[in-house]
């Protein structure tokens, strides 16, 4: 009887002091909603263009052939708070009577990752915001000149507005906006 009692007590004691061979804990990861945009290179993003006087009477003004109007890149980082997509819009302020400016965004470079946006067609700049890149998801383009979307500007003097030209320096501010969520 003593042996049975001892064996019974040993089994109860072993059960009372048994330990688990697994455990768990949680890990919380916080991902912020991000909408950041800039133009690169920051030291050369302000463009300048000049028209030259014609060499023969009766001809129109000629755009300076040395003008480089495709040296600016649009970089962005986007992390969405929902399943929606973002757009990048462009608008212009400033008095450019008689001068027309158009801009086209190139496809995003291979640098970066995620759902980079798709450029729309050429946009004629005005005071109204217009979509230039659509369907931006959670993505980043890489930073600096040569990354993101290359912007190409065309400056034109339409014959229909030539009569409105006034000589002098004309300044326009071109603004890009990455929509939030």
C-alpha positions in Angstrom: 0.0 0.0 0.0 2.8 2.3 0.7 4.2 1.9 -2.8 0.8 2.7 -4.4 0.5 5.8 -2.2 4.0 6.9 -3.0 3.4 6.4 -6.7 0.1 8.2 -6.6 1.7 11.1 -4.7 4.6 11.2 -7.2 2.3 11.5 -10.2 0.2 14.3 -8.5 3.4 16.2 -7.7 4.8 15.8 -11.2 1.6 17.2 -12.6 1.5 20.1 -10.2 5.1 21.2 -11.2 4.8 20.5 -15.0 6.1 23.3 -17.2 5.0 24.2 -20.7 7.5 24.0 -23.5 5.9 26.9 -25.5 5.1 30.6 -24.8 4.2 33.6 -26.9 4.2 37.4 -27.0 3.0 40.1 -29.4 5.0 42.4 -31.7 3.3 45.6 -32.7 4.6 47.3 -35.8 3.5 50.9 -36.5 3.6 52.1 -40.2 2.9 55.8 -40.6 0.9 57.3 -43.5 3.4 59.2 -45.6 3.0 61.7 -48.4 6.3 63.4 -49.3 7.4 65.0 -52.5 10.3 67.1 -53.8 12.0 68.3 -56.9 15.6 67.5 -57.6 18.3 68.6 -58.0 17.4 71.2 -55.3 20.3 73.4 -56.4 19.2 73.4 -60.0 15.4 73.1 -59.9 14.8 76.8 -60.8 14.8 76.9 -64.6 15.4 79.8 -66.9 14.7 80.2 -70.5 15.1 83.0 -73.0 13.7 84.0 -76.3 16.1 85.5 -78.9 15.2 88.2 -81.2 14.8 87.1 -84.8 17.6 87.7 -87.2 15.4 88.8 -90.0 12.4 91.2 -89.8 9.0 89.4 -90.1 10.1 86.3 -88.2 8.9 85.2 -84.7 11.0 85.1 -81.6 13.2 82.0 -81.3 13.6 80.0 -78.1 17.3 79.9 -77.0 18.5 76.5 -78.2 20.8 76.2 -75.1 17.8 76.1 -72.8 17.7 72.8 -70.9 14.1 72.2 -69.7 14.3 68.5 -68.7 16.8 68.5 -65.8 14.2 68.4 -63.0 13.1 65.1 -61.4 10.0 64.6 -59.2 10.8 62.3 -56.2 8.2 61.0 -53.7 7.5 58.6 -50.9 3.9 57.4 -50.4 2.5 55.1 -47.8 -1.2 54.8 -47.9 -3.6 54.7 -44.9 -6.2 52.9 -46.9 -6.6 51.1 -50.2 -7.1 54.3 -52.2 -4.5 55.7 -54.6 -2.9 59.2 -54.7 -2.4 61.6 -57.5 0.2 64.2 -58.2 -1.2 67.5 -59.5 0.6 70.5 -61.0 -0.5 74.1 -61.2 1.1 77.5 -62.0 0.9 81.0 -60.6 2.4 84.0 -62.2 1.8 86.4 -65.1 3.0 84.9 -68.4 0.7 86.7 -70.8 1.4 85.5 -74.3 3.6 82.6 -73.2 2.4 79.0 -72.8 4.1 76.3 -70.7 3.5 72.6 -71.0 5.0 69.8 -68.9 5.2 66.1 -69.3 6.3 63.6 -66.6 8.3 60.6 -67.8 7.8 57.1 -66.5 9.3 56.5 -63.1 12.9 55.3 -63.1 13.8 51.7 -61.9 15.1 53.0 -58.6 12.8 52.6 -55.6 9.9 50.2 -55.2 6.2 49.8 -54.8 3.3 51.1 -56.9 4.8 54.2 -58.5 2.3 56.4 -60.3 1.5 56.5 -64.0 2.1 59.8 -65.9 -0.8 61.3 -67.7 -0.4 63.1 -71.1 1.2 66.5 -71.5 -0.3 69.2 -69.2 -0.7 72.9 -70.3 0.0 74.8 -67.1 -2.5 77.1 -65.6 -3.8 78.2 -62.2 -6.0 75.1 -62.0 -4.5 72.0 -60.5 -4.3 69.2 -63.1 -3.3 65.6 -62.6 0.2 64.8 -64.0 0.8 61.5 -62.3 -2.0 59.2 -61.2 -2.5 56.0 -59.2 0.4 56.4 -56.8 0.2 53.6 -54.2 2.6 52.8 -51.4 5.9 53.5 -53.2 9.2 55.4 -53.2 11.1 56.6 -56.2 14.6 57.0 -54.9 16.0 60.5 -54.2 18.0 62.9 -56.2 18.5 63.9 -59.8 18.1 60.9 -62.1 15.5 59.2 -59.9 11.7 59.4 -59.9 9.9 61.0 -62.9 11.8 63.3 -65.2 9.9 66.5 -66.0 10.1 68.0 -69.5 8.9 71.5 -70.1 8.0 73.1 -73.4 7.7 76.9 -73.6 5.7 78.2 -76.6 4.5 81.5 -78.0 1.2 80.6 -79.7 0.4 82.8 -82.6 -3.1 83.4 -81.0 -1.5 85.0 -77.9 1.6 86.7 -79.6 -0.2 90.0 -79.6 -0.3 90.0 -75.8 3.5 89.7 -75.3 5.2 92.4 -73.3 9.0 92.4 -73.1 10.8 91.8 -69.7 11.3 89.0 -67.2 8.3 86.9 -66.5 8.3 84.6 -63.5 6.0 81.7 -62.9 5.8 79.4 -59.9 5.0 75.8 -60.7 3.7 73.7 -57.8 3.4 69.9 -57.6 1.2 68.4 -54.9 1.0 64.7 -53.8 -2.6 64.2 -52.6 -3.1 62.9 -49.0 -5.6 60.4 -47.7 
